[in-house]
Amino acid sequence: MPTSERTAARRREQRRARVAVMSGAALFLLTQLGLGFVTTAWRPELRDPYYGQKVRLLQRRLADAPASPSTVVMVGSSRTAYGFAPARLEERLEREAGRPVVAFNFGLFGAGPATELLTLRRLLDDGIRPSLLLVEVLPPLLAAQVPLNEFNRERLPTWKLRATEVALVEEYGGALRPGLRPAWYRTCLLPTYYLRLPLLNHAFPVLLGCANRTGGFAEADGSGWTPAPPLTPERRKRNLVQAEKEYGLCLQGFRPGGPAAEGLCQVLELCRKEGIPAALVVMPEGPVFRGFYPPESWPRVESYLDELSRRYGVPWLNARHWFGEEAFTDSHHLRPEGAAVFTQQLTKEIIAPLLRQQARQPITTRPGHPRQRVAAGGAAGRASGDGG
């Protein structure tokens, strides 16, 4: 082959190579930009698999429900996730409300007041407006002397955040999250790297090992309730030791305040702003867990919740003493049979009266309304054999 033809052929190969490299780079860039757009503007729930699992369940329930149902949502921690099982009570609630009711458990593992605030904001952003919001209160988290910030990197990785949430996390966890905003932008520019786990969990979970799968609510029923798994005696003992280590320090010299208490106030502020009726719920605790409280701690919790009730015009329910130790897997997570009894009593004490009130006239949560406080109910205590 003449030299000129070989040179021309070489140049054509070089051009094709450059075109291939540039096309690959362009495709990679478009993929990143497309995924970044999808996970920020179109499907933000993909960023947080646990939230995404539950919101899809709730959206399906609302889509299948008759027009304009009352939507009762409970937000909280794993205590709520395992303890609130409303599916069988919706028919009764429909009679109380005078219209269809969708009751849903939006408990998330590791959640506290700040996560509850994040969840409520996300629900509103996703077009879901509860007719009644039940807000779990986990008393040890309200300690000012040992402030627990839920917005640290371990509990809330940067890639889980939506665009509208960056400022909130900067407000509550700014000292713990230097460089948060640039880090969040990087998750948008390189989502195939930063969001690889939630995206694979959503699309191809079989490709992930068990440690990286987030199928925590895969067994949830249509109401979002997940039954607590049984524990071996050894695992139960380890869980109790961990619970005392994690929460016991918060209860020593307890005084309310700190980031979690502020988050709880912000939840109630948002409910008042949006006109969403709300109620606070202290979940049941077993005798062993209640023993973590020094004698002076619970009266301070009670006084603080009374003050919140007056300030925001919301009722609160104290269910701490409703059950004996046998109702729990580890003294603060209810077994399935305990969850059924708790949900029945919660419906009787809080949900049904508030839905009846809504049926008569809308509830408001403006300041100045009479304080409502609901003490521990006797029926649940009798059912559990621990009325004290």
N, C-alpha and C positions, 0 to 999 in steps of 0.2 A: 504493500500500500504506500503510495507517495506520502512524503512528509506532510504536505499541506492537508491531505485527507485525514491523516492520523491526528494532526493538530485540531482540525475541525471537530472530529469525533470526540476528542478529549474535552473540548470546550462544551460540546453538547452534554456530555456526561456531568461535567461540573455544574452546568446550568440546572440539569435535572436534580442533582444533589442539593443545590442551593434551594430550589423550589420545594423539594421534599422536606428539608430542614425548616424552611420558613413556614410551610404549610403545617408541619407538626407543631411548631411553636405557636402559630396562630390558633390551631385547634386546641392546644393546651390552654392558651390564654382565654379563649372563648368558653371552654369548659369551666375554668375557674370562675370567670365572670358570671356565667349562667348559674352555676351552683351557688355562688355568693348571693345572686339576686333571689334565687328560689328560697334559700334559707333565711333571708332577711325580710323580703317583701311579700313572698307568696306563701311559703310554708315554714314560718318561723318555729313551729312546734317540732320540726325535725332536729333542731338544735338540742332539745332536751327530751330524750327518749321517754323518761317516766311521765313527764307532763304530756307528751305526745300520745302515749298509750291511753291515758285517761281522757284527754280531751276528745279523742276520736270516738271513744265509747259514749261519752256524753252527747256529742254531736249526732251520733246515730240514734240515740234514745230520743233526742228532741226532734229529729227528722221523722221518726216513726210515730211520734205522739200526735194526738189530735191538736187542732189549732189552739194556740194560746194556753199552754199548760202552766200551772204554777211550778216553779223550779226550786226545789229545796237542795242546797249544796252545803256539805260540811267540809271545811278545810282543816288540815292538821297534820300531825306526824304519823308515824307507824302505829301509834295508839289508835288513831282514827282509822287508818287503813285497815287494821285488823278488827276494830271494835264496832263500826257502824255498818249495819247490814239491813238497809231499808227496803229491799226488793219486795218482801211479802207484805209490807205495810202500806203500799201505795194506794190500794183500794180503800182502806180506811181513811187515808189522808184525802182522797178525792171526795169522800162524803163530807169531811170537815171543811174543805175549801170550796165545795160546790162546783168544782171543775177538775179536769184531769191534772194529775200531779206527777212530776218526774222528780224522784228523790235520788241524790247521787252522792257517793263517797269520793271526795277528792283529797283524801289523805295521801301524803307523800313521805317516803322514808327520809328521816333526818330533818324534817321541816320544823320550823319554829315561827314566831310572829313575822319575821322579815320574809321568809319564804311564803307564808300565807298572804302577805301583802303582794308579793310578786305574782302569786297564783291568781289572786283576785284581779289584778291589773291585766294579766294575760287573758283571763276569761272575758273581761270587758272588751279588750282589743279584738278578741275572736268572735265578738257578737253574742256572747252568752251573758245574760243578765239575771242573776238569781232573784227569785221572788222572796227568798229567805236564805240568809247566810248564817250557818253555825260555825263559830270560830273556836277551835280547841285552844285551851290555855294549859301550857305545861309549866307549872309554878317554878321549878328550879331555873328555868331559862330567864325568869324576870329579875334575877339577882343583879344588883348594881355592883356589889363588892367583888364579884367574879364574872365580869361581862363576857358573854359568849357571843361571838360575832359569826352569824351564819354565812356571811358573804366572803369568807376566806376562800383561797384557791382550791382547797381540798373539797369543801362542800359545794362550791359554786364555781366550776371552771369557767374561764373567760368564754370558751366556745359555746356555752349554754345560753349566753345572754342575747337578748334581742336589742335592736338599735335603741329602743326607747328605755331600756333598762340600765344602760351604762351609767347615766347620770345618777340613778338611784343607788347603784352599788358604790359609786364614788362618794355619795353623801354618807352612806352607812359604813362602808368599809374602806374608805380612801387610804387610811394609814396602812392597811394591810395589803392594798392593791396598787402600789406605785406603777405608773406606766400602763394603767388599765386600758385607756382609750387607744393608744397605738397598738397594743396587743390585740384588742378587739378588731381593729381594721385589718390586721394580718389574718385573722380567721376568715374575713370576707374575701381577701385576695388569694388565699391558698386553702379553700375549704376542703379539697381532697386530702390534705394533710391534717389540718386541725380538726376537721369534722369526720374523719375517717371512721371512728368508732360509732357515732350515732347514725351515720349514713349506712354503714354495713349492717347495724342492728335493725335498721328500717327495711333494707332491701334484701340482704343476704346474711341473716344471722348465722346460718349454718357454716359460714366461712370463719366464724370467730370461735375461739376457745371459750369454755364455760366462764372463765374469770372475766372476760370482756363482754359477755352478753348482759343486756339490761332487760331481761324478760320478767322483771319483778311483778308486774301486774298482768302477765299473760293468763293467769288463772282467775282474774277478777270476773265476777258475774256482771250482768247488765247494769247493776247499780253501782259498779266500781268497787264493791267490797271484795277483799281477798281474805280467805280464812288463814289464820295464823298456823304455821307449820308446827307439828309436835316437836318437843325437845326431849332429848335424853336427860336423865338426872344430872349427868356431868355437864352438859351444855347449859342446862338451867342454872346450875351453880356458878358457872363462869359468867353467864349473863348478869346474874345478881351482883357478883363482885364488880363487874364492869359498871353496872348501873350505880352502885354505891360510890365507886371512884369518880364517875362522871358527874353525878348529880349531888352527892352528899356534900361536897365542898361548897357548892352553890347555896346549900341550905344552912350552912353554919354562919351565924351572924347575919341572916338574911335581911336585906332591905331592898325594896323594889326600885328599879331604874335600869339604866344602861341601854344598849342598842336594841335588845329584844323588847323591852318595855316600850321604847319609842316606836318600834315597828308595830306593836299591838295597837298603840294609839293611832298610828297612821292607817291601819286597817279600818278602824272605826270612823276615822275622819273621812276616808274614801266612801264608806257606806253611807255616811250622812250626806256627803256631797252628791252621791248618785241616787239617794233616796231608796237605798236597799235596807230593809229591815234586817237586823242582826241580833244574835244572842251569843254569849260566851259560855263555853262548856269546859269544866274541869273533869277530865276523864277519870274513870274508876282506877283506884290503886289498891293493891293487896296489902295485908297487914305488914308484911316484910318491908315493902317499899315505904309505907307510911311511917315505919320505924326509922327511916332515914331523916325525918324531920325533927329537929330540936323542938322542945315544947313551945318556944316563942315564935317559931317561923310561920306556922300556919295562920295564927291570928293576924300577922302582918300581910300575908297573901290575901286573906279574907278582907281586911281593911282596904287594901289597894283595889281589889275587884269591886268592892262597894263604891269606892270613889269613882272608878271608871263607869260603873253603872249609872251613877248620878250625873256624871259629866256628859255622857253620850245618850242617856235615855234608853239603855238596852238591858234586858234581863241577863242574869247569869245563873248557871246551874252548877251546884256542887255535888258531883257523883262519886267523890273519893271513897266513901264508906259503903257503897252499895253491895260489894261482893267480898266473900272470903277468899282465901288463898287458892282454893281449888278451881276458881273461875279463870285463873290466869296461867299462861305458859311460864312467865317469869316475874310475877307480881306486878306487872303493869301493862302487859299485852294480853288482851282477853282471848280465851279460847273461843271457837265458833259458837258453842252453846251459850257462853257468857255474852257474846256479841248479840245473839238473838234477844236475850232478856234485856240487855242494856238498851238496845234499839227500841224495844217496845216501851220501856219506861221513859226514854228520851222523847219518844213520840207523845206519850201521855203528858209529860211535865212541861215540854217546851213547844214542840212542833205543832201539835194539834191545836193548842190554845192560840198560838200566833196565826195559824191559818184560819181559824174561826174568826179571829179579830179582823184579818184581812178581808174575809168574806163579808163582814159587816161594814167595814170602812177601812181604807188604806192606813197602814201603820207608817208613822214617820219616825225618824231618829233624831229630830232636832233637840238641842239642849232645852231643858226646862220641863221635859216630860217627866211624869212621876217615875221615880226609881222602881224597877222591878227586880226582885231577887227571888230565885227559886232554890229552896233548900233541898237536901237529899231526900228522895222519895222513899216512902216506907215499903211500897210494894216490891221494888227491886231488892231492897235490903232483905225482906222476908224471903224472896225467892232464892237469894244467895245464902241465907243462913247467917248473914252478918249485917244486922241493921245498925250497928254502932258506928 
